[in-house]
Amino acid sequence: MQSEIILPNFSLYHRYCSQPSPVIHEDAEDLPAKWTELQWQALWYAGAFGTAFQSTNGSTVEIVQFGFWNRESGPDFVHAVIRIGGVETQEGDIELDMHVADWERHGHSQNHSFDRVILHLFLHRAGPDHFTRTADNRNVTQVHLQKELDHLPQRFQTTIAHPGRCCAPLRTVSSEKIDSLIETAAGIRLDRKAQQFRRSALVHGIDEALFQAIAIALGYKLNKVPFLLLAQRAKLRTLRDLEPAAEAILFGLAGFLENRHQDNTAADTREYWGSLWQHWWRFRSQFANLKLPTDIWRFGMTRPANHPHRRLGALARIASCWKEFRLLPPNFDRVCRWFEELSHAFWDQHYTLDSVTTTRPVRLIGEPRINEILANVIYPALLSADRSHWVAYKKLRAQLGNKRLAIVGRRLFGDPDRARDHAQFLYQQQGLLQIFEDFCLADTTDCARCQFPQMVAEMAGNDGAPG
């Protein structure tokens, strides 16, 4: 990273950075009926069952690191570490089900989101044996939780992460010094993204690299890969050459135009779908081998405004206005306004291809998503050529947080109020996420050998007396 954005903690951060990049009665009446699966997960995460178990095949299982509680789709706990037989250490995810058969009932064995599961916990077992296997037929260690209910707390608090060992040294450091460290991490994060953009631009050209990066940002967290594949397969150049069929090609490649029944939908919806199909049928055979499989899309756990249909409509609109976008000056307020003013005759009034017309217009791309595009696309692209934009980047206010930021705040500070104090600006959020990735996710010892607390102590010592 060039000197314009190298901060005092830069060398210190890199030196410490660790990233190169039990018995329950089986009878149902013995289990508190009012407890949900979510509450059992909370008990597990609070350590109420302990940390040492015997698997269904007789081997010992030790929990080295509980990981982080995943409140979204996928396994219940992610980035955990276990030790099998006192020797073999495994890093991955943990799933807790009420019944051992739920693994198959819920379709986990065919869901690639569960491919990293290393431990399957369950409360009930009845009938024939059930084996836990992933989509690639890997056997997963099972533990039947059998701790006596008398030993379990009747009241407990839920938390998405345990406070880390770094909470104590961070309490002795002033807010100014913590912010300096966070800014350094944000600079490192942005530099890595700028390097990634340069590599993509060398392979695909600047325009295609930008288009792919915007597609990823619009894909939100659950559909980044499908949106990237769409941008790579459709290609910006092709979409611009085949305008006005570009939007239909994107929706056709996504598989959103197949097998749809429009008989009972509103007239404006039928008209829009019909206009897409009118173009798509002409190119359908040409792009048939590039169409995405339907099971690649994730529609659950998203707000209506983040539905893949709407996001794809926004991407199509951006492609149709690409020349205008590329002529924008490197003024971030102007770029932000351009995204805010994007409009689409259909998607300003609909959430999906099947939804009814909204009572009032919905902005095609909202402020949180615009901030994501600025943080992950625009600034890295600009900084790859000119580092002076760092000053403007620091002024961007943060929008909505997310679960990962909540986990970082709990892990580093243990105090949500103090965590919020250091997440007011976009660069602060990005810096906290980088610290989480470089230290929390890279550590497999449940903080025991994490270098971050020592780095904080050295930083405080180098800067003088703690604030």
C-alpha positions, 0 to 999 in steps of 0.5 A: 500500500502506498504511503498516502494511506499507510498508518502508524500501526501498519507494520505492527498489524502485519507482524501479528496478523495470523492470516496469510489471507452428557446425558438427557432422558430420551422420554419426551416428557423429560424435555421442557416442552416450551423450549424451542430448538433455538433455546437448545442451541443457546444452551449449547453455545453457553457451554451448559452441556460441557465441552467433552463428549462421546460420539455415537461410534465411541470416540471422544469429542472435545470442543476446542472452540464453539465458533460463532452462532449463525442466525441465518441459513446454513449450519447453526454454528460456524468456524468451530474447532473440535478434537477427535480421540484426543489427537485429530483436530478438525475445523468447520461447522456444527449442526444441532437438531432435535432428532437425529433424523432431522439431518435427512428430513431437512435436506442437509445431506443434499445442501452444499451449505452443510459441506463444512459440518464436522459435528452433528448434535441431536437430542432424540434418537429412536428407530434404526440408526441414522448416519450423517453424511454431507453432499459429497458423502463424507461421514460426520461425527455424531453426538447424542446429547444425554446430559441430565436435565437437572444439570441444565440451567432453567434460565439463560441468556442468548448471545451470538458470540463469546467475548474474546481475550482481547476485551481486557486489553482493549478496555485499557486503550483510548478510543483514539488509539482503537480507531487508529488500529481500526483505520489501519485494518480498513486500509489493509482491507481496501488495499487487498480489494484494490489488488483483487480488482487489478487482477480481475481487470488484467484478465477481463478488462476494466469494464468487465471487472467492474460489471462483475464486481457490481454483480457480486455486490448486488448478489447480497451475501446469499447469492454472490456466486450466482450473480458473478456467474451471470456476469461472467456468462452473459458478459457486459459486451454481449449485453450491450451488443444485444440491447434491448434483449439484454435484460431478457438474457440475464433473466433467462440465464438465471432460469427465472423465465422457465415454468412460470404460470402467469394466468393469475398474475396482474396485467402489468406483471404478465406484460413485463414477463411477456416482454422478457420472454419475447426476447428470450425465446430468440436467444434461448438455444444460443445460451442454453448451455450457460443457463444456471441450475435452479438450485444455485439460488437462495431465496430465503432469509432475504428482505423483499427488496433484496430478492434476486429478481429485483437485484437482477433487474437492477443489474440489467438497468446498470448494464443498459446505462453503462456508458453513462455510468463510466462517464461519471466523474470520480466524485463520490457524492455524484456516484452515490446520487447516480445509483440513488436515481436509478429507476426501472418501470417494473422493479420500482413497483415490484419485489418479484416476478410474481408479486403484486404492485407495491403501494408506493415506489421502492428505490431500485438500489437502497442506501445500504446496498449503495454503500456496499458497492462503494466499499467493495467496488468503486473505492477499490477500483479508484484506489487501484489507480489513485490512493488520494481517494482515501480521505473521501472514503473515510467520510462515508457514514455507515448504514445498517450493520449485520450479524457479522459486525454484531459478532465482531463487536461482542468478540472484541469489546464485550459491550455493544455500546462501545462496539457501536462507538467504533462502527459509525463510519463505513471504514470502521465497519470494514476495519472491524471485519478485517480484524475479525477475518485476520484474527478471530477466524484464523484462530483455532484455539478459542483465543488461547494463542491469538496474537491480537491481544498482545498486539493491542498491548504493544500498540498501547505501549508504543503510543505511550500511556494507555488512555 
